[in-house]
Amino acid sequence: MSIPVCAAIRLAMIATGLLSPALGTLAIIVIYAGIFRALIHVSLRQTELVAGIRFVFFFVRLMRIFAMGAYVAVNA
């Protein structure tokens, strides 16, 4: 889900020439949240608590992707 969305946002950034430290920071947060979510998924026994923690990282990632899209839309 997020790979095509991130690719579309990145394409919009390139097309508009919009590159900023804020977008770089948001992109790094998206990457780290995905990595931590995957690590928790494969390294811990799945319980409701672990699923909740994974959801937190998913939600952080989703909100940062929306923030990147909004930033590009507003500043393009």
C-alpha positions in Angstrom: 0.0 0.0 0.0 2.5 2.6 1.0 5.1 1.9 -1.7 3.0 3.3 -4.6 1.8 6.2 -2.4 5.4 7.1 -1.4 6.4 6.7 -5.1 3.7 9.1 -6.2 4.6 11.6 -3.5 8.3 11.4 -4.5 7.4 11.8 -8.2 5.3 14.9 -7.3 8.3 16.3 -5.3 10.6 15.8 -8.2 8.2 17.2 -10.7 7.7 20.4 -8.7 11.3 20.7 -7.6 10.1 20.7 -4.0 12.9 19.3 -1.8 13.2 20.3 1.8 14.7 19.1 5.1 11.1 18.7 6.5 10.3 16.2 3.7 13.6 14.4 4.4 12.8 14.1 8.1 9.3 12.8 7.3 10.7 10.2 4.9 13.2 9.0 7.5 10.4 8.6 10.0 8.4 6.6 7.5 11.3 4.3 6.9 12.1 3.7 10.6 8.5 3.1 11.5 8.3 0.5 8.8 11.5 -1.2 9.9 10.4 -1.2 13.6 7.0 -2.6 12.7 8.5 -5.4 10.6 11.0 -6.2 13.4 8.3 -6.4 16.0 6.2 -8.6 13.7 8.9 -11.2 13.1 10.7 -11.1 16.4 8.0 -11.3 19.0 5.3 -13.8 19.8 2.0 -12.3 18.5 -0.3 -11.2 21.3 -2.8 -8.4 21.5 -0.2 -6.1 23.0 2.3 -6.8 20.2 -0.4 -6.2 17.6 -1.2 -2.9 19.3 2.4 -1.9 19.2 2.6 -2.8 15.5 -0.5 -0.7 14.9 1.2 2.3 16.6 4.1 2.1 14.1 1.7 1.5 11.2 -0.3 4.6 12.3 2.9 6.7 12.7 3.9 5.7 9.2 0.5 6.4 7.7 0.3 9.8 9.3 3.7 10.8 8.1 2.9 9.7 4.5 -0.3 11.9 4.7 1.9 14.8 6.1 4.3 14.4 3.2 1.5 14.4 0.7 -0.1 17.5 2.3 3.2 19.3 2.4 3.7 18.7 -1.3 0.2 19.6 -2.2 0.3 22.9 -0.2 3.8 24.0 -1.3 3.7 22.9 -4.9 
